Amino acid sequence: MGKTMQVFYEGRVQGVGFRYSARRVAAGFDVAGYVQNLPDGRVELVASGACGEVDDFLQALRESELAGHIAGESAAEITTPAGLRGFEIRP
């Protein structure tokens, strides 16, 4: 059974290559979704896939070089948005 998580990251998460690093980490997992900067300085990430894959991907992000930039995160399970294919960076 699958799930889709929406995560908002706070901290120094814009202008540090966060989105590109997240996409690189995602390449190691069977997840679809996107990562994008928000006008308020946060980064939004949506990841969809098998429960274990999504959980492992999000944990890998927490343990990556991005960890030093994340001051906080909030996550919620959401309905899967239509048309997710691969993992992409959105502007």
C-alpha positions as a Markdown table, in Angstrom:
| # | Residue | x | y | z |
|---|---|---|---|---|
| 1 | Met | 0.0 | 0.0 | 0.0 |
| 2 | Gly | 1.3 | 3.5 | -0.9 |
| 3 | Lys | 1.2 | 6.9 | 0.7 |
| 4 | Thr | 2.0 | 10.5 | -0.2 |
| 5 | Met | 3.6 | 12.8 | 2.2 |
| 6 | Gln | 3.8 | 16.6 | 2.1 |
| 7 | Val | 6.7 | 18.1 | 4.1 |
| 8 | Phe | 7.5 | 21.7 | 4.7 |
| 9 | Tyr | 11.1 | 22.4 | 5.6 |
| 10 | Glu | 12.2 | 25.6 | 7.5 |
| 11 | Gly | 15.6 | 27.1 | 8.1 |
| 12 | Arg | 18.3 | 28.0 | 5.7 |
| 13 | Val | 16.7 | 25.9 | 3.0 |
| 14 | Gln | 16.7 | 28.3 | 0.0 |
| 15 | Gly | 19.8 | 29.3 | -1.9 |
| 16 | Val | 21.9 | 26.3 | -0.6 |
| 17 | Gly | 21.1 | 23.7 | -3.3 |
| 18 | Phe | 18.4 | 22.1 | -1.2 |
| 19 | Arg | 16.1 | 21.2 | -4.1 |
| 20 | Tyr | 19.0 | 19.7 | -6.2 |
| 21 | Ser | 20.2 | 17.7 | -3.2 |
| 22 | Ala | 16.7 | 16.4 | -2.5 |
| 23 | Arg | 16.3 | 15.3 | -6.1 |
| 24 | Arg | 19.7 | 13.5 | -5.9 |
| 25 | Val | 18.6 | 11.6 | -2.8 |
| 26 | Ala | 15.3 | 10.8 | -4.4 |
| 27 | Ala | 17.1 | 9.1 | -7.2 |
| 28 | Gly | 18.0 | 6.3 | -4.8 |
| 29 | Phe | 14.4 | 5.5 | -4.0 |
| 30 | Asp | 11.3 | 4.5 | -5.9 |
| 31 | Val | 9.3 | 7.7 | -5.2 |
| 32 | Ala | 7.6 | 10.2 | -7.3 |
| 33 | Gly | 7.0 | 13.8 | -6.4 |
| 34 | Tyr | 8.5 | 17.3 | -6.4 |
| 35 | Val | 10.4 | 19.8 | -4.3 |
| 36 | Gln | 9.9 | 23.6 | -4.6 |
| 37 | Asn | 10.8 | 26.9 | -3.0 |
| 38 | Leu | 7.9 | 28.8 | -1.4 |
| 39 | Pro | 7.7 | 32.6 | -1.2 |
| 40 | Asp | 7.8 | 32.6 | 2.6 |
| 41 | Gly | 11.3 | 31.0 | 2.6 |
| 42 | Arg | 10.3 | 27.4 | 3.2 |
| 43 | Val | 10.7 | 24.5 | 0.9 |
| 44 | Glu | 7.8 | 22.2 | 0.1 |
| 45 | Leu | 8.5 | 18.5 | -0.7 |
| 46 | Val | 5.8 | 16.0 | -1.9 |
| 47 | Ala | 6.8 | 12.3 | -2.1 |
| 48 | Ser | 4.6 | 9.4 | -3.1 |
| 49 | Gly | 5.3 | 5.7 | -3.3 |
| 50 | Ala | 5.2 | 2.6 | -1.2 |
| 51 | Cys | 5.1 | 3.4 | 2.6 |
| 52 | Gly | 8.6 | 2.0 | 3.3 |
| 53 | Glu | 10.1 | 3.8 | 0.3 |
| 54 | Val | 8.6 | 7.2 | 1.3 |
| 55 | Asp | 9.7 | 6.8 | 4.9 |
| 56 | Asp | 13.2 | 5.7 | 4.0 |
| 57 | Phe | 13.5 | 8.6 | 1.5 |
| 58 | Leu | 12.5 | 11.2 | 4.1 |
| 59 | Gln | 14.8 | 9.7 | 6.7 |
| 60 | Ala | 17.7 | 9.8 | 4.1 |
| 61 | Leu | 17.0 | 13.5 | 3.6 |
| 62 | Arg | 17.2 | 14.0 | 7.4 |
| 63 | Glu | 20.6 | 12.2 | 7.4 |
| 64 | Ser | 22.0 | 13.9 | 4.3 |
| 65 | Glu | 24.1 | 17.1 | 4.1 |
| 66 | Leu | 20.8 | 18.9 | 4.1 |
| 67 | Ala | 20.4 | 18.2 | 7.8 |
| 68 | Gly | 22.5 | 21.3 | 8.8 |
| 69 | His | 20.1 | 23.6 | 6.9 |
| 70 | Ile | 16.9 | 22.3 | 8.4 |
| 71 | Ala | 15.7 | 24.1 | 11.5 |
| 72 | Gly | 12.2 | 22.5 | 11.4 |
| 73 | Glu | 9.9 | 20.3 | 9.4 |
| 74 | Ser | 6.2 | 19.6 | 9.4 |
| 75 | Ala | 4.8 | 16.6 | 7.6 |
| 76 | Ala | 1.3 | 15.4 | 6.7 |
| 77 | Glu | -0.1 | 12.5 | 4.7 |
| 78 | Ile | -2.1 | 13.9 | 1.7 |
| 79 | Thr | -4.1 | 12.6 | -1.2 |
| 80 | Thr | -1.8 | 11.9 | -4.1 |
| 81 | Pro | -1.8 | 14.8 | -6.6 |
| 82 | Ala | -2.7 | 13.8 | -10.2 |
| 83 | Gly | 0.1 | 13.4 | -12.7 |
| 84 | Leu | 3.1 | 12.7 | -10.5 |
| 85 | Arg | 5.9 | 11.1 | -12.5 |
| 86 | Gly | 9.4 | 10.9 | -11.4 |
| 87 | Phe | 10.8 | 13.3 | -8.9 |
| 88 | Glu | 11.2 | 16.9 | -10.2 |
| 89 | Ile | 12.3 | 20.3 | -9.1 |
| 90 | Arg | 9.6 | 23.0 | -9.5 |
| 91 | Pro | 10.5 | 26.7 | -9.6 |
